[in-house]
């Protein structure tokens, strides 16, 4: 999807689904890079949570929200701000993977926060995107804690 052309809720949701799929793949790779069993378990849990996010987005009744609230807008989504140059295929070390994961989770938090704000006058969408934002912030905190405990500690 060309990120610069998001003009509807459906396109914003599709963009989010694509990012959640990438997050699942990222955590799968981190499982393979992690040596510590607790870190592997954390990444497995996060992979599963990202899969659940994707499923939640895929089953979101967008038409019902629009019909109920007659809203078909996503203004100035600034999607380029939520794209990350580094790809999971470029990650070679556990440290690089943690750094990428933390950054991606931060960007996901900001994206869902923006969607929540955009749809503030739509209670259902506002709550959905607010919950997604909080969960992504929690994932970011998990990555930063893991980095602190397993990378900074040994460097």
C-alpha positions as CSV (number, residue, x, y, z in Angstrom):
1,X,0.0,0.0,0.0
2,X,1.3,3.4,-0.9
3,X,1.4,5.1,2.5
4,X,1.1,8.6,1.1
5,X,-2.4,7.9,-0.3
6,X,-4.3,6.9,2.8
7,X,-7.6,8.7,2.6
8,X,-10.1,6.5,4.4
9,X,-10.6,4.5,7.5
10,X,-10.4,1.3,5.4
11,X,-7.0,2.3,4.1
12,X,-5.7,3.2,7.5
13,X,-6.9,-0.2,8.8
14,X,-5.2,-2.0,5.9
15,X,-1.9,-0.1,6.6
16,X,-2.2,-1.2,10.3
17,X,-2.8,-4.8,9.3
18,X,0.3,-4.8,7.2
19,X,2.4,-3.3,10.1
20,X,1.0,-5.9,12.5
21,X,1.9,-8.7,10.1
22,X,5.5,-7.3,9.9
23,X,5.6,-7.2,13.7
24,X,4.7,-10.9,13.9
25,X,7.5,-11.7,11.5
26,X,9.9,-9.5,13.5
27,X,9.2,-11.3,16.8
28,X,9.5,-14.6,15.1
29,X,13.0,-13.6,14.0
30,X,13.9,-12.4,17.5
31,X,12.8,-15.7,18.9
32,X,15.6,-17.3,16.8
33,X,18.2,-14.7,17.8
34,X,17.5,-14.8,21.5
35,X,19.6,-17.0,23.7
36,X,17.9,-16.4,27.0
37,X,14.8,-18.6,27.4
38,X,12.9,-15.8,29.2
39,X,13.6,-13.5,26.2
40,X,12.3,-16.2,23.8
41,X,9.2,-16.5,25.9
42,X,8.6,-12.8,25.8
43,X,9.0,-12.7,22.0
44,X,6.6,-15.6,21.6
45,X,4.1,-13.8,23.7
46,X,4.6,-10.5,21.7
47,X,4.3,-12.4,18.4
48,X,1.0,-13.9,19.6
49,X,-0.2,-10.4,20.7
50,X,0.6,-8.9,17.3
51,X,-1.2,-11.8,15.6
52,X,-4.2,-10.9,17.8
53,X,-3.9,-7.2,16.9
54,X,-4.0,-8.2,13.2
55,X,-7.0,-10.4,13.8
56,X,-8.8,-7.6,15.7
57,X,-8.1,-5.2,12.8
58,X,-9.3,-7.7,10.2
59,X,-12.6,-8.3,12.0
60,X,-13.2,-4.7,12.9
61,X,-16.7,-3.7,11.6
62,X,-15.6,-0.6,9.8
63,X,-18.9,-0.4,7.9
64,X,-20.9,-0.5,11.1
65,X,-18.8,2.3,12.6
66,X,-19.3,4.5,9.5
67,X,-23.0,3.7,9.2
68,X,-23.5,4.5,12.9
69,X,-21.5,7.7,13.0
70,X,-21.3,8.6,9.3
71,X,-17.6,9.2,9.3
72,X,-15.4,8.5,6.4
73,X,-12.2,10.5,7.0
74,X,-8.6,10.2,7.9
75,X,-6.9,13.6,7.6
76,X,-3.2,14.1,7.2
77,X,-2.2,10.7,8.5
78,X,1.5,11.5,8.0
79,X,2.1,7.8,7.3
80,X,5.7,8.4,6.3
81,X,6.4,9.3,10.0
82,X,5.4,5.7,10.9
83,X,7.6,3.9,8.4
84,X,11.0,2.5,9.4
85,X,13.8,2.1,6.9
86,X,15.4,-0.9,8.5
87,X,13.8,-4.2,7.6
88,X,13.7,-7.3,9.8
89,X,15.7,-9.2,7.1
90,X,18.6,-6.7,7.8
91,X,18.7,-7.6,11.5
92,X,21.7,-9.8,12.3
93,X,22.0,-9.5,16.1
94,X,19.8,-9.7,19.1
95,X,20.7,-6.1,19.9
96,X,19.7,-4.8,16.5
97,X,16.5,-6.8,16.8
98,X,15.6,-5.2,20.1
99,X,16.4,-1.8,18.8
100,X,14.2,-2.3,15.7
101,X,11.4,-3.8,17.8
102,X,11.4,-0.9,20.3
103,X,11.3,1.6,17.4
104,X,8.5,-0.2,15.6
105,X,6.5,-0.4,18.8
106,X,7.0,3.3,19.4
107,X,5.8,4.0,15.9
108,X,2.8,1.7,16.3
109,X,1.9,3.5,19.5
110,X,2.1,6.9,17.7
111,X,0.0,5.6,14.8
112,X,-2.8,4.2,16.9
113,X,-2.8,7.3,19.1
114,X,-3.2,9.5,16.0
115,X,-6.1,7.3,14.8
116,X,-7.7,7.5,18.2
117,X,-7.4,11.3,18.1
118,X,-8.7,11.4,14.5
119,X,-11.8,9.5,15.6
120,X,-12.2,11.0,19.0
121,X,-15.9,11.8,18.3
122,X,-16.6,8.2,17.4
123,X,-16.6,6.4,20.8
124,X,-16.2,2.9,19.4
125,X,-13.2,3.7,17.2
126,X,-11.7,6.0,19.8
127,X,-11.8,3.2,22.4
128,X,-10.5,0.6,19.9
129,X,-7.5,2.7,18.8
130,X,-6.8,3.9,22.3
131,X,-6.5,0.3,23.5
132,X,-4.3,-0.6,20.6
133,X,-2.1,2.4,21.4
134,X,-1.8,1.3,25.1
135,X,-0.9,-2.2,24.1
136,X,1.8,-1.0,21.7
137,X,3.3,1.3,24.3
138,X,3.4,-1.7,26.7
139,X,5.3,-3.7,24.0
140,X,7.7,-0.8,23.6
141,X,8.3,-0.8,27.3
142,X,9.0,-4.6,27.2
143,X,11.6,-4.1,24.5
144,X,13.3,-1.3,26.3
145,X,13.4,-3.3,29.5
146,X,14.8,-6.3,27.7
147,X,17.4,-4.1,26.1
148,X,18.3,-2.6,29.4
149,X,18.6,-6.1,31.1
150,X,20.3,-8.0,28.3
151,X,22.2,-5.6,26.2
152,X,23.2,-2.6,28.3
153,X,24.1,-4.8,31.2
154,X,26.7,-6.7,29.2
155,X,28.1,-3.7,27.3
